[in-house]
Amino acid sequence: LNRVNGVHFKIAGFTNLTQDHLDFHGDMERYFAAKSKLFKYGFSEEAVINIDDQYGFQLAASLADRLEIPVVRISSKLNGGKADWYFEAIEHFGTSTQVKIRSSKGELIEGRTNLIGDYNLDNLLMAVAIAVMSGVDPIEIGSNLHHYVGAPGRLEQINLGQQFLAFVDYAHTPDAVDNVLKSARTLCKGKLIAVLGCGGDRDSRKRPLMGEALTKADLPIFTSDNPRSEDPNAILEEMTRGLSHTGKVIVDRREAIEFAVKMAKPGDVVAVLGKGHETGQEIAGVKYPFDDRKVLAESIAGAK
């Protein structure tokens, strides 16, 4: 839409690309082509690209072939010597992770982070690479790793002293739901309980895929997200059509969250997905106050 014409970027970062916004772009190739426009001379001076992502790998190769702008490649591993920044070691300790981040130039940054989930570690790696490229001292980065927090609503922990873990996450694509549940599973000593809905007036093709991804929880709870102008029951029917699951369908999102908390036992994990940091829920053209973090906290407090 040419919204950034005239803006000059010192560094452009590419994390990943998964199915989203296809109601606008039409298909993944056109979506990728739109994103790729940023990574060219005139817009950006340098690119930092996650080559673990298939589209990132393709973009990095394309830029190298065209000699358009310099490319810095990041990867969760050395990746056959192709990565300029990578994790030399990752060791998980519950809700914290000890990492060693190495560059091809020999820089080593190590410390403990409280960020949870593989995709948050990918984001951390990119942030570290860009920070060093921007002149931040690697020693300063390493000594402050434990202070860094993720974006609001991205595997954000809700802790009121309850005996189970509770998280809110913005996951609203099949891939994101799958990744969040995989991360939550590593922290789970009991059952994984997950709440998810799909937005109205958006790409309906991803609804059954998101529903299928949710069934990887021990107790999947299908609910409303932002129905907008659509019938929430119709959206839920699309999410669950043909699925074999032992979960629950609860149209009212607050009731769904309260049910998840009610079912949680010590050692379980409750994950509320789809809206993350959003503070409203749009139903039939009206936006009502609704914050998953607040509702989840209230539900935990009520249950206690």
C-alpha positions as CSV (number, residue, x, y, z in Angstrom):
1,L,0.0,0.0,0.0
2,N,3.1,2.2,-0.2
3,R,2.7,3.4,3.4
4,V,6.5,3.5,4.0
5,N,7.6,5.1,0.7
6,G,10.1,7.7,1.6
7,V,11.1,6.0,4.9
8,H,14.7,4.8,5.1
9,F,15.6,1.8,7.3
10,K,19.1,1.2,8.6
11,I,18.3,-2.5,9.3
12,A,15.4,-4.6,8.2
13,G,14.7,-7.9,10.0
14,F,12.8,-10.9,8.7
15,T,11.7,-13.4,11.4
16,N,9.3,-15.8,9.7
17,L,6.2,-16.0,7.5
18,T,3.2,-18.2,8.2
19,Q,-0.4,-18.2,7.0
20,D,-2.2,-15.0,7.9
21,H,-3.9,-12.1,6.2
22,L,-4.7,-14.2,3.1
23,D,-8.1,-12.5,3.0
24,F,-6.1,-9.5,1.8
25,H,-3.1,-11.0,0.0
26,G,-4.9,-14.0,-1.6
27,D,-2.1,-16.5,-1.3
28,M,1.3,-17.0,0.5
29,E,3.4,-16.2,-2.5
30,R,1.8,-12.7,-2.9
31,Y,2.1,-12.2,0.9
32,F,5.8,-13.1,0.7
33,A,6.3,-10.8,-2.3
34,A,4.7,-7.9,-0.3
35,K,7.1,-8.5,2.7
36,S,10.1,-8.9,0.4
37,K,9.7,-5.3,-1.0
38,L,11.2,-3.9,2.2
39,F,14.5,-5.8,1.6
40,K,15.9,-3.8,-1.3
41,Y,18.2,-0.9,-1.9
42,G,16.4,2.4,-1.3
43,F,14.4,1.1,1.6
44,S,17.0,-0.7,3.8
45,E,20.8,-0.6,4.1
46,E,21.1,-4.1,5.6
47,A,19.0,-7.2,6.2
48,V,19.0,-9.6,9.2
49,I,17.1,-12.8,8.2
50,N,16.2,-15.9,10.1
51,I,17.2,-18.7,7.6
52,D,15.5,-21.4,9.7
53,D,12.2,-20.2,8.2
54,Q,11.7,-21.4,4.6
55,Y,10.7,-18.0,3.3
56,G,13.6,-16.4,5.2
57,F,16.0,-18.9,3.5
58,Q,14.5,-18.1,0.2
59,L,14.8,-14.3,0.8
60,A,18.4,-14.5,1.9
61,A,19.4,-16.6,-1.2
62,S,17.6,-14.1,-3.5
63,L,19.3,-11.1,-2.0
64,A,22.7,-12.8,-2.2
65,D,22.1,-13.6,-5.9
66,R,21.1,-10.0,-6.7
67,L,23.7,-8.4,-4.5
68,E,21.0,-6.0,-3.5
69,I,21.8,-5.3,0.2
70,P,24.2,-7.0,2.7
71,V,22.6,-10.0,4.5
72,V,23.2,-11.1,8.0
73,R,21.9,-14.7,8.6
74,I,20.7,-15.9,11.9
75,S,19.8,-19.5,12.9
76,S,19.1,-21.6,15.9
77,K,22.2,-23.6,15.0
78,L,25.4,-23.1,12.9
79,N,23.4,-24.4,9.9
80,G,26.3,-25.8,8.0
81,G,28.4,-22.6,8.4
82,K,25.7,-20.4,6.8
83,A,24.7,-18.6,9.9
84,D,26.4,-15.3,11.0
85,W,24.7,-15.5,14.4
86,Y,23.5,-18.7,16.1
87,F,22.9,-20.5,19.4
88,E,26.0,-22.4,20.5
89,A,24.1,-23.8,23.4
90,I,20.6,-23.7,24.9
91,E,19.7,-25.2,28.3
92,H,16.2,-25.0,29.7
93,F,15.5,-24.5,33.4
94,G,11.7,-24.4,33.7
95,T,10.6,-20.8,33.0
96,S,14.2,-19.6,32.3
97,T,16.8,-20.6,29.7
98,Q,20.6,-20.4,29.7
99,V,21.9,-19.5,26.3
100,K,25.2,-19.0,24.5
101,I,25.0,-16.9,21.4
102,R,27.9,-16.9,19.0
103,S,28.7,-14.8,15.9
104,S,30.8,-15.9,12.9
105,K,33.3,-13.1,14.0
106,G,33.8,-14.9,17.3
107,E,31.7,-12.7,19.6
108,L,30.1,-14.7,22.4
109,I,27.1,-13.5,24.4
110,E,25.9,-15.7,27.3
111,G,23.5,-15.5,30.1
112,R,20.0,-16.5,31.4
113,T,16.8,-15.3,29.9
114,N,13.3,-15.5,31.2
115,L,11.8,-15.6,27.7
116,I,9.8,-18.8,27.1
117,G,9.4,-20.6,23.8
118,D,11.5,-21.3,20.7
119,Y,10.1,-18.4,18.8
120,N,10.9,-16.0,21.6
121,L,14.5,-17.3,21.5
122,D,14.5,-16.7,17.7
123,N,13.4,-13.1,18.4
124,L,16.0,-12.7,21.1
125,L,18.7,-13.9,18.7
126,M,17.6,-11.4,16.1
127,A,17.5,-8.6,18.7
128,V,21.0,-9.4,19.8
129,A,22.3,-9.4,16.3
130,I,20.7,-6.1,15.5
131,A,21.9,-4.5,18.8
132,V,25.5,-5.5,18.2
133,M,25.3,-4.2,14.6
134,S,23.9,-1.0,16.0
135,G,27.0,-0.6,18.3
136,V,25.8,-2.0,21.6
137,D,28.6,-3.7,23.6
138,P,28.1,-7.5,23.6
139,I,29.2,-7.6,27.3
140,E,26.4,-5.2,28.2
141,I,23.9,-7.4,26.3
142,G,25.0,-10.6,28.1
143,S,25.0,-9.0,31.5
144,N,21.4,-7.8,31.0
145,L,19.8,-10.8,29.3
146,H,17.8,-11.7,32.4
147,H,16.2,-8.2,32.4
148,Y,14.8,-8.4,28.9
149,V,11.0,-9.1,28.6
150,G,9.0,-10.2,25.6
151,A,6.3,-8.2,23.9
152,P,3.0,-7.8,25.9
153,G,0.7,-10.8,25.2
154,R,3.4,-13.1,23.9
155,L,3.6,-16.1,26.2
156,E,2.9,-13.5,29.0
157,Q,2.7,-15.3,32.3
158,I,-0.1,-14.6,34.8
159,N,1.0,-15.5,38.2
160,L,-1.2,-15.0,41.3
161,G,0.6,-17.8,43.3
162,Q,-1.6,-20.5,41.9
163,Q,-0.3,-24.1,41.6
164,F,-0.5,-24.2,37.9
165,L,1.1,-22.1,35.1
166,A,-1.0,-19.7,33.2
167,F,-0.1,-17.8,30.0
168,V,-1.7,-15.5,27.5
169,D,-0.5,-15.5,23.9
170,Y,-1.4,-13.6,20.7
171,A,-1.2,-16.8,18.6
172,H,-3.8,-16.4,15.8
173,T,-2.3,-18.6,13.0
174,P,-2.1,-22.4,12.8
175,D,1.7,-22.3,13.0
176,A,1.7,-19.9,16.0
177,V,-0.9,-22.0,17.9
178,D,1.3,-25.1,17.2
179,N,4.5,-23.4,18.4
180,V,2.9,-22.0,21.6
181,L,1.4,-25.4,22.6
182,K,4.8,-27.1,22.0
183,S,6.5,-24.5,24.2
184,A,3.8,-24.8,26.9
185,R,4.1,-28.6,26.8
186,T,7.7,-28.4,27.9
187,L,6.6,-26.6,31.1
188,C,3.7,-29.0,31.8
189,K,3.9,-31.6,34.5
190,G,0.2,-32.4,34.2
191,K,-2.4,-31.5,31.6
192,L,-2.2,-28.8,29.0
193,I,-5.4,-26.8,28.8
194,A,-5.8,-24.3,25.9
195,V,-8.4,-21.8,25.0
196,L,-8.7,-20.4,21.4
197,G,-11.1,-18.7,19.0
198,C,-10.9,-17.4,15.4
199,G,-11.6,-13.8,14.3
200,G,-14.6,-12.9,12.2
201,D,-14.3,-11.2,8.8
202,R,-10.8,-12.6,8.3
203,D,-9.3,-15.5,6.4
204,S,-11.7,-18.4,7.0
205,R,-9.4,-20.9,5.5
206,K,-7.2,-21.0,8.5
207,R,-10.0,-21.8,11.0
208,P,-10.1,-25.6,10.6
209,L,-6.2,-25.6,10.7
210,M,-6.3,-23.6,14.0
211,G,-8.9,-25.9,15.4
212,E,-6.8,-28.9,14.5
213,A,-3.7,-27.3,16.1
214,L,-5.7,-26.7,19.3
215,T,-6.5,-30.4,19.6
216,K,-2.8,-31.0,20.6
217,A,-3.8,-29.7,24.0
218,D,-5.1,-32.3,26.5
219,L,-8.2,-30.2,27.0
220,P,-8.9,-27.9,24.0
221,I,-11.5,-25.2,24.6
222,F,-13.0,-23.6,21.5
223,T,-14.5,-20.2,22.0
224,S,-15.0,-16.7,20.4
225,D,-12.2,-14.3,19.5
226,N,-13.4,-11.1,17.8
227,P,-16.5,-12.4,15.8
228,R,-17.0,-8.9,14.4
229,S,-19.9,-9.1,12.0
230,E,-20.0,-12.9,11.8
231,D,-22.1,-15.3,13.9
232,P,-19.7,-16.7,16.5
233,N,-21.4,-20.1,16.4
234,A,-20.8,-20.3,12.7
235,I,-17.1,-19.6,13.2
236,L,-16.9,-22.3,15.9
237,E,-18.6,-24.7,13.6
238,E,-15.9,-24.1,10.9
239,M,-13.1,-24.5,13.6
240,T,-14.4,-27.8,14.8
241,R,-15.9,-29.4,11.7
242,G,-14.7,-32.9,11.2
243,L,-12.4,-32.8,14.3
244,S,-12.2,-35.7,16.7
245,H,-11.5,-34.1,20.2
246,T,-12.5,-34.5,23.8
247,G,-12.6,-30.7,24.4
248,K,-15.4,-28.2,25.0
249,V,-17.1,-25.6,22.9
250,I,-18.0,-22.5,25.0
251,V,-19.1,-19.5,22.9
252,D,-18.6,-16.9,25.7
253,R,-14.9,-16.2,26.0
254,R,-15.0,-15.2,29.7
255,E,-16.9,-18.4,30.5
256,A,-14.3,-20.4,28.5
257,I,-11.4,-18.9,30.4
258,E,-13.2,-19.4,33.7
259,F,-13.8,-23.1,32.8
260,A,-10.1,-23.6,31.9
261,V,-9.1,-22.3,35.3
262,K,-11.7,-24.4,37.1
263,M,-10.3,-27.5,35.4
264,A,-6.7,-26.7,36.2
265,K,-4.9,-28.9,38.7
266,P,-1.4,-28.5,40.3
267,G,1.3,-28.9,37.6
268,D,-1.1,-28.1,34.7
269,V,-0.6,-25.3,32.2
270,V,-3.4,-23.0,31.1
271,A,-2.8,-21.2,27.8
272,V,-5.3,-18.5,26.6
273,L,-4.6,-17.9,22.9
274,G,-5.6,-15.5,20.1
275,K,-6.0,-12.0,21.5
276,G,-2.8,-11.5,23.6
277,H,-2.4,-7.8,24.5
278,E,-5.7,-6.7,23.0
279,T,-8.0,-4.8,25.3
280,G,-11.3,-5.2,23.5
281,Q,-13.6,-7.8,21.9
282,E,-15.6,-6.8,18.8
283,I,-19.0,-8.4,18.6
284,A,-21.6,-7.3,16.0
285,G,-19.8,-4.0,15.3
286,V,-19.4,-3.1,19.0
287,K,-16.1,-3.3,20.8
288,Y,-16.5,-4.3,24.4
289,P,-13.7,-4.0,27.0
290,F,-11.9,-7.4,27.2
291,D,-8.3,-8.2,28.2
292,D,-7.4,-11.9,28.3
293,R,-4.7,-11.1,30.9
294,K,-7.2,-9.4,33.2
295,V,-9.9,-11.9,32.7
296,L,-7.5,-14.8,33.3
297,A,-6.2,-13.1,36.5
298,E,-9.7,-12.5,37.7
299,S,-10.6,-16.1,37.1
300,I,-7.6,-17.4,39.0
301,A,-8.3,-15.0,41.9
302,G,-12.0,-16.1,41.9
303,A,-11.0,-19.8,41.9
304,K,-8.6,-19.3,44.8
